[in-house]
């Protein structure tokens, strides 16, 4: 997003587009459709000036826009749509979940088994650099389920118990990852390289502590924010993945089996502590998960949909599904934490 002075006043909709809430009682996401009805393939291109105007005026307020009926279908048109905003698409570096590249800057959504849910999260909030903007495109809708639920990260921050929010903000979070061994992503895939020297260069540049273990695998530690301020609106947002990285997120049987084979919780495939290395209370994470659940909004995908989120204002997840499902993702506008060394 550009660093303009933020004006939260409502903007008029362009004459060619209709903009209104998709879900009753919620402005996230706003539904954007062509006023004259659904367009043929490629029809979205002639409306780009108005589409860009809606994004400029509405995205910082709503946090998310759903474009429907624009004749946009497939990986290449989706990439062209995302690139039309004039910002380079980002690679998926230091990823925490398996994805596959389908085009330059375009990736599959997280490749977890269809029966699993993916909890709400802001993309790469476990790091000190993250994308400001993220797009999702439904190429193939699931037979059942498969929604991408979202939540307003400003609302989440307001609803979390003030004592918990203050403790997380003050102590921050330490994410610990042990790569490979068939449990987490291999470090080669997480860092997109086979060269340990490249891994170390990335870690130095991103304030990540690393060590190579006796079996040749990699362990990293990084202290990151729990809350953040939006660089344009100045609003406080809940911005972390503690509830996702913490071992309590695993099914009890999996959690127990992992804890039985490690001498220390820092040896788990992934885990999170307070920034000073002390444990996070399970009851605090239970409360956070309950708030996220309460703030969740969901809708069924339609093929051809594109959802554009401000990644700091809106969290996203994935519901279980049946049948084939293809949702692809693109990201842009890197934000650097002030805790990162100067580039």
C-alpha positions as CSV (number, residue, x, y, z in Angstrom):
1,X,0.0,0.0,0.0
2,X,1.2,3.5,-0.6
3,X,2.1,5.7,2.3
4,X,-0.7,8.3,1.7
5,X,-2.6,10.1,4.4
6,X,-5.4,7.8,5.3
7,X,-8.9,9.1,4.8
8,X,-11.5,6.8,6.4
9,X,-14.5,8.6,4.9
10,X,-16.7,6.5,2.5
11,X,-15.9,6.8,-1.2
12,X,-18.4,6.8,-4.0
13,X,-18.5,3.8,-6.1
14,X,-17.4,4.2,-9.8
15,X,-20.3,4.2,-12.2
16,X,-19.2,0.8,-13.7
17,X,-19.0,-1.1,-10.4
18,X,-21.4,-2.1,-7.6
19,X,-19.9,-2.3,-4.1
20,X,-21.7,-3.6,-1.0
21,X,-21.2,-6.0,1.9
22,X,-21.2,-9.6,1.0
23,X,-22.4,-10.8,4.4
24,X,-25.1,-9.4,6.6
25,X,-23.9,-7.1,9.3
26,X,-20.2,-7.1,8.2
27,X,-18.2,-5.0,5.9
28,X,-15.6,-7.7,5.5
29,X,-15.4,-8.5,2.7
30,X,-17.0,-6.0,0.4
31,X,-18.4,-7.5,-2.7
32,X,-17.4,-5.8,-6.0
33,X,-19.3,-6.7,-9.2
34,X,-19.8,-5.1,-12.6
35,X,-23.0,-3.0,-12.6
36,X,-24.0,-4.2,-16.1
37,X,-23.8,-7.9,-15.2
38,X,-21.1,-10.6,-15.4
39,X,-18.4,-10.1,-18.0
40,X,-16.9,-12.4,-20.6
41,X,-13.4,-13.7,-20.2
42,X,-10.9,-10.9,-20.0
43,X,-13.7,-8.3,-19.6
44,X,-12.1,-7.1,-16.3
45,X,-9.3,-5.4,-18.2
46,X,-11.5,-2.6,-19.5
47,X,-12.7,-1.8,-15.9
48,X,-9.2,-1.7,-14.4
49,X,-9.2,2.1,-13.7
50,X,-12.3,1.8,-11.7
51,X,-11.2,-1.5,-10.0
52,X,-8.0,0.3,-8.9
53,X,-10.0,3.2,-7.6
54,X,-12.2,1.0,-5.5
55,X,-9.1,-0.8,-4.1
56,X,-7.4,2.5,-3.2
57,X,-10.5,3.8,-1.4
58,X,-12.1,0.8,0.1
59,X,-9.4,-1.8,1.0
60,X,-7.9,0.2,3.9
61,X,-11.3,0.6,5.4
62,X,-12.9,-2.8,4.8
63,X,-9.7,-4.9,4.9
64,X,-10.9,-7.2,2.1
65,X,-12.7,-7.1,-1.3
66,X,-14.3,-9.9,-3.2
67,X,-14.4,-9.4,-7.0
68,X,-17.1,-11.5,-8.6
69,X,-18.4,-11.7,-12.2
70,X,-15.4,-10.1,-13.9
71,X,-14.6,-12.9,-16.5
72,X,-11.4,-13.8,-14.7
73,X,-10.5,-17.5,-14.7
74,X,-7.1,-19.3,-14.5
75,X,-3.6,-18.9,-13.3
76,X,-2.3,-16.6,-16.0
77,X,-5.3,-14.1,-16.0
78,X,-5.1,-14.0,-12.2
79,X,-1.4,-13.2,-12.3
80,X,-2.1,-10.4,-14.8
81,X,-4.9,-9.0,-12.6
82,X,-2.6,-9.0,-9.5
83,X,0.3,-7.4,-11.6
84,X,-2.0,-4.7,-12.9
85,X,-1.6,-2.9,-9.5
86,X,2.0,-2.2,-10.5
87,X,3.8,-3.9,-7.6
88,X,6.1,-6.9,-8.1
89,X,4.7,-10.2,-6.9
90,X,6.6,-11.8,-4.1
91,X,8.3,-15.2,-3.8
92,X,7.2,-17.4,-1.0
93,X,10.4,-17.3,1.0
94,X,10.8,-18.7,4.6
95,X,7.5,-20.4,4.2
96,X,5.9,-22.5,6.9
97,X,3.5,-24.6,4.9
98,X,3.8,-26.6,1.6
99,X,2.9,-24.8,-1.6
100,X,3.8,-25.2,-5.2
101,X,4.5,-22.5,-7.8
102,X,2.1,-22.5,-10.7
103,X,3.3,-19.3,-12.4
104,X,5.8,-16.6,-11.6
105,X,4.6,-15.1,-8.3
106,X,1.5,-17.3,-8.2
107,X,1.3,-20.3,-5.8
108,X,-1.1,-22.9,-4.7
109,X,-2.8,-22.3,-1.4
110,X,-1.5,-24.4,1.4
111,X,-1.3,-28.1,0.4
112,X,-2.7,-29.7,3.6
113,X,-5.0,-32.7,3.4
114,X,-8.6,-31.8,2.5
115,X,-10.0,-33.0,5.8
116,X,-7.9,-30.6,7.8
117,X,-8.8,-27.0,8.8
118,X,-6.2,-24.3,8.6
119,X,-6.7,-21.8,11.5
120,X,-7.0,-18.1,10.8
121,X,-3.7,-16.3,10.4
122,X,-2.1,-13.3,8.8
123,X,0.4,-14.4,6.1
124,X,3.9,-14.7,7.4
125,X,3.1,-12.9,10.7
126,X,5.7,-15.3,12.3
127,X,8.4,-13.2,10.6
128,X,9.7,-9.6,10.6
129,X,8.8,-9.1,7.0
130,X,5.5,-9.9,5.4
131,X,3.3,-9.1,2.4
132,X,0.9,-6.1,2.8
133,X,-1.3,-7.4,0.0
134,X,-2.5,-10.9,-0.7
135,X,-4.9,-12.1,-3.5
136,X,-6.8,-15.4,-3.7
137,X,-8.3,-16.8,-6.9
138,X,-10.8,-19.6,-7.0
139,X,-10.0,-21.6,-10.1
140,X,-12.0,-24.7,-9.1
141,X,-14.5,-24.6,-6.2
142,X,-14.7,-27.7,-3.9
143,X,-17.7,-30.0,-4.1
144,X,-18.4,-29.2,-0.5
145,X,-16.7,-26.9,2.0
146,X,-13.3,-25.4,1.1
147,X,-14.2,-21.8,2.1
148,X,-11.4,-19.3,2.9
149,X,-12.8,-17.8,6.2
150,X,-11.5,-14.3,7.1
151,X,-11.5,-12.1,10.2
152,X,-10.9,-8.4,10.9
153,X,-7.5,-8.3,12.8
154,X,-8.5,-4.9,14.3
155,X,-11.6,-6.5,15.8
156,X,-9.6,-9.4,17.1
157,X,-7.1,-7.1,18.8
158,X,-10.0,-5.2,20.5
159,X,-11.7,-8.4,21.7
160,X,-8.7,-10.1,23.2
161,X,-8.5,-9.7,27.0
162,X,-6.6,-6.5,27.6
163,X,-4.2,-8.3,30.1
164,X,-3.4,-11.0,27.6
165,X,-3.0,-8.5,24.8
166,X,-0.7,-6.3,26.9
167,X,1.5,-9.3,28.0
168,X,1.8,-10.6,24.4
169,X,2.7,-7.1,23.1
170,X,5.3,-6.5,25.8
171,X,7.0,-9.9,25.8
172,X,6.6,-10.6,22.0
173,X,7.0,-14.1,20.6
174,X,9.9,-16.5,19.8
175,X,9.2,-18.9,17.0
176,X,11.3,-22.0,17.0
177,X,11.5,-24.3,14.0
178,X,13.3,-27.6,13.4
179,X,13.2,-28.4,9.7
180,X,13.1,-31.8,8.0
181,X,13.1,-35.2,9.6
182,X,9.7,-35.8,7.9
183,X,7.9,-33.6,10.3
184,X,8.3,-30.0,9.1
185,X,9.3,-28.6,5.7
186,X,12.8,-29.5,4.7
187,X,15.0,-26.4,5.0
188,X,15.7,-26.6,1.3
189,X,12.0,-26.0,0.5
190,X,11.4,-23.4,3.3
191,X,14.3,-21.3,2.0
192,X,14.1,-22.2,-1.7
193,X,17.8,-23.2,-1.8
194,X,20.1,-26.2,-1.4
195,X,23.0,-23.9,-0.3
196,X,23.5,-23.6,3.5
197,X,25.4,-20.4,2.9
198,X,22.4,-18.9,1.3
199,X,20.3,-20.0,4.3
200,X,22.7,-18.3,6.7
201,X,22.8,-15.1,4.5
202,X,19.0,-15.0,4.7
203,X,19.0,-15.5,8.4
204,X,21.5,-12.8,9.1
205,X,19.5,-10.3,7.0
206,X,16.3,-11.2,8.8
207,X,17.4,-11.3,12.4
208,X,16.9,-15.1,12.6
209,X,19.2,-17.1,14.9
210,X,20.2,-20.5,13.4
211,X,22.1,-23.6,14.2
212,X,23.0,-26.8,12.3
213,X,22.2,-29.8,14.4
214,X,24.3,-32.9,14.8
215,X,22.2,-34.8,12.2
216,X,22.7,-32.0,9.6
217,X,19.3,-30.4,10.0
218,X,18.5,-26.8,10.7
219,X,17.0,-25.1,13.8
220,X,15.9,-21.4,13.7
221,X,14.7,-19.0,16.3
222,X,13.2,-15.6,15.6
223,X,11.6,-13.1,18.0
224,X,8.7,-11.2,16.4
225,X,5.8,-9.0,17.1
226,X,2.5,-10.1,18.7
227,X,0.6,-6.9,17.8
228,X,1.5,-4.4,15.1
229,X,0.4,-1.0,13.8
230,X,-0.9,-0.7,10.3
231,X,1.6,1.5,8.3
232,X,-1.2,3.5,6.6
233,X,-4.2,3.6,9.0
234,X,-2.2,3.5,12.2
235,X,-4.6,1.0,13.7
236,X,-3.5,-1.7,16.1
237,X,-3.9,-5.2,14.8
238,X,-3.4,-8.7,16.3
239,X,-0.6,-10.0,14.1
240,X,1.1,-13.3,15.0
241,X,0.7,-17.0,14.6
242,X,1.2,-18.1,18.2
243,X,-2.1,-20.1,18.3
244,X,-0.9,-21.9,15.1
245,X,2.7,-22.7,16.0
246,X,2.1,-23.7,19.6
247,X,2.1,-27.4,20.2
248,X,-1.4,-27.1,21.8
249,X,-2.7,-26.6,18.2
250,X,-2.0,-30.2,17.4
251,X,-4.5,-33.0,18.1
252,X,-3.9,-34.4,21.6
253,X,-2.6,-37.8,20.4
254,X,-0.1,-36.1,18.0
255,X,0.9,-33.7,20.7
256,X,1.5,-36.4,23.3
257,X,3.5,-38.6,20.8
258,X,5.8,-35.7,19.9
259,X,6.4,-34.6,23.5
260,X,7.3,-38.3,24.3
261,X,10.2,-38.3,21.9
262,X,11.8,-34.9,22.5
263,X,13.9,-33.9,25.5
264,X,13.0,-30.3,25.2
265,X,10.0,-28.4,23.6
266,X,12.5,-26.5,21.5
267,X,13.2,-29.7,19.6
268,X,9.6,-29.9,18.4
269,X,9.1,-29.4,14.6
270,X,7.7,-26.0,15.4
271,X,6.8,-24.3,18.6
272,X,6.4,-20.8,20.0
273,X,7.4,-19.2,23.3
274,X,7.2,-15.7,24.7
275,X,10.1,-13.6,23.4
276,X,12.1,-14.2,26.6
277,X,11.8,-18.0,26.1
278,X,9.2,-18.6,28.8
279,X,6.2,-20.8,28.0
280,X,2.9,-19.4,26.8
281,X,-0.1,-20.4,28.9
282,X,-2.5,-22.9,27.2
283,X,-5.4,-20.9,28.7
284,X,-4.3,-17.7,27.0
285,X,-4.1,-19.5,23.6
286,X,-7.6,-21.1,24.3
287,X,-8.9,-17.5,24.8
288,X,-7.2,-16.3,21.6
289,X,-8.6,-19.1,19.6
290,X,-12.1,-18.5,20.9
291,X,-11.9,-14.8,19.9
292,X,-10.7,-15.8,16.4
293,X,-13.6,-18.2,16.1
294,X,-16.0,-15.5,17.2
295,X,-14.7,-13.0,14.7
296,X,-14.7,-15.5,11.7
297,X,-16.7,-14.7,8.6
298,X,-17.1,-17.3,5.8
299,X,-18.7,-17.6,2.4
300,X,-18.6,-20.2,-0.4
301,X,-16.3,-19.7,-3.3
302,X,-17.6,-19.3,-6.8
303,X,-15.3,-20.1,-9.6
304,X,-13.7,-17.0,-11.0
305,X,-13.8,-15.1,-7.7
306,X,-10.8,-13.1,-6.6
307,X,-10.4,-12.0,-3.0
308,X,-8.0,-9.2,-2.2
309,X,-7.0,-8.7,1.4
310,X,-4.9,-6.2,3.3
311,X,-2.8,-8.9,5.1
312,X,-2.5,-6.8,8.2
313,X,-6.2,-5.9,8.5
314,X,-7.6,-9.3,7.7
315,X,-6.6,-12.9,8.7
316,X,-7.6,-15.9,6.6
317,X,-7.8,-19.7,6.9
318,X,-9.2,-22.7,5.1
319,X,-12.2,-25.0,5.9
320,X,-12.1,-28.7,5.1
321,X,-13.5,-29.8,1.8
322,X,-14.4,-32.6,-0.5
323,X,-13.8,-33.0,-4.2
324,X,-11.2,-31.1,-6.2
325,X,-10.4,-27.6,-5.1
326,X,-7.9,-25.1,-6.6
327,X,-7.3,-21.7,-5.0
328,X,-4.2,-19.9,-6.0
329,X,-2.4,-17.1,-4.2
330,X,-0.3,-14.0,-5.0
331,X,1.4,-11.5,-2.7
332,X,2.9,-8.1,-3.0
333,X,4.0,-5.0,-1.0
334,X,6.6,-6.2,1.5
335,X,6.5,-4.6,4.9
336,X,9.6,-4.6,7.0
337,X,9.4,-4.5,10.8
338,X,11.3,-1.7,12.4
339,X,13.2,-4.5,14.3
340,X,14.9,-5.6,11.2
341,X,18.4,-4.4,10.4
342,X,18.6,-1.6,7.8
343,X,18.5,-3.1,4.3
